[in-house]
Amino acid sequence: MILLAATAVALVWANSPLGEIYRTVRDFHLGPHFLHLNLSIGDWAKDGLLALFFFVAGLELKRELVVGELSRFKQAVLPVVAAIGGMIVPALVALGIAWGTPGIDRGWAIPVATDIAFALGVLALTGSNLPSSARVFLLSLAVVDDLGAILVIAVLFTSHFNLIAAAVAAAALALYAWLQHRRVRTAWLYVPLAAVTWIAVHTAGIHATIAGVALGLLTRVRPDSGEEETPAIRLEHRLQPWSAAVAVPLFALFAAGIELDAKSLTDVFTTALPLAVLIGLVVGKTVGILGASALAVASGIAERPRGTGWRDLVGLSLLGGVGFTVSLLISELALTGEASERAKAAVLLASAIASLGGAGLLIHRNKVHAARED
């Protein structure tokens, strides 16, 4: 709800008579020039605040890989295969539609992402009677999907590489891992160390959100004897509210403020690149996730989630097209100027279509499951 409110505020503000103030605030630079830290407020939201979001995603991914659903092969195969299909097919759809269009060499990556928070939020609102395996499937799929998006960001959007800064980042990450191994718990060490890691990764030329993921993956998730909460669980509980209520909405506030009028909305459907993003998210994601799942089950390498039917999986696959946060981020990284604005408009439209379509299907399936229970 907060994320939607921030998006609505951004769109209204950017398209109101106060739109110039919005753009002035978003583009205002602050921070020292040293280590390339003189960034616009929009870039601070994109590079800084989203690092917190990706740190929480890294914690969740580490927990799923070590002690959660992705730690057991049989349970892990289907969402992993579905996520891979949900990344490859949208990329191919985007490339097929916009082949030869300026910007598609990087823009193909925009529809590969799924927004964990948004997709699970829609499922929570519409699928209360669906089996718990449906939520586990969507969560696992979105986590693997985000890992793929993170790898794309790391590989595709590293514009320059500073070897010394990269070495500092590696040393800081190694120290963090050693402190976790030694069971050190004080925030007085970890907070400065996280800041050093973020600055070093940013200075190295790698997108700074990778620092958040790396730190999350190095956090301990197995409990010691007599330990009530592992560091990963404790940090997830403490930071998730800040990520969901502050970091992601502020990013959306400065990323979603695009100028929308009849022409810009028409351009989404008449210009190759934004149309490729729109169809890639809505159609490519659904076909990729559902098709890969069907192939995996038919080949015998995976099993359908217990109690979850194929019609349920259609609705869940549609929710995979809710790219939102990560797709907006990749739009900003991949494109500039008017092309970026059109792509972000396509992301917003696609996310709305996917969330409404998925919600409609899941509301119907929710009634079916409720009737069966009765």
C-alpha angles and dihedrals in degrees: 000000000000090000091051091047092052090049092050092049091050093051094045093044094047092049097043129087085267092060093110089058089053092053092045092053093044093050097041110120125220136162134065121304086225111106091006092284097137094107135160118253088250090054092047088055091047099042102026111031094038089055086070090051091050091046089058089045089051091052090050092047092049091050092049092047096048108032106359139073095300092056092074116068099218093049093042100051100072100050091041093052090042091051092050090050089046090057101040099046096050090048091051092046091051092047091047094051099041102030109152094015115130110258098023089106086075102013093071087078094063098082096045095084133087122201106232097198097044096045093047090045092057090047091050091052096046109025108052092135096044114109115270088243088071092061092045090051093050093044093049092045092050093047092052090043091054090049088056091048090050090053090049090052091048095049104033102038104043099114098177135004127222107196095196093052090046090053090051090050091049091049092049091049091048090052090049091052091048092050089050090050090050090051094240109167108179118120089208087078101034100050096054089041091053090049091051090049092050093048092046093049091047092048091047089063095248115125105269095229087073087071089062093050093047093051091047092051091051094053117107116252104171113088121233120230108289094008113136097196131018118224090253094055092043093049093044091054093047099042103035093079091050091047095047099038102035117012101044097039092049090049089050090048092059098032102045097050096108125149108255123192136138091279096050092048090047089050090059090063098035102040118077101225101049090040088053090052092048096048092039091058100039102034104017094051094047095046093042096050097040095040094048090047092051092049092048093050094043092051091051097238092113141026129226112252110271112266093005116117130205091257088056089051091053090059092045090049090053090053087056086071091067095104099159112133101028094035090052089050093051090046089057092046097043102042141032138208120350093354090059092048092051092048091050090050088053091050091052093048093045092048090050093048093046094046094047093044093046091045092051093052094044093049088057092046090046089059091048092053091045090053091050091052091050 
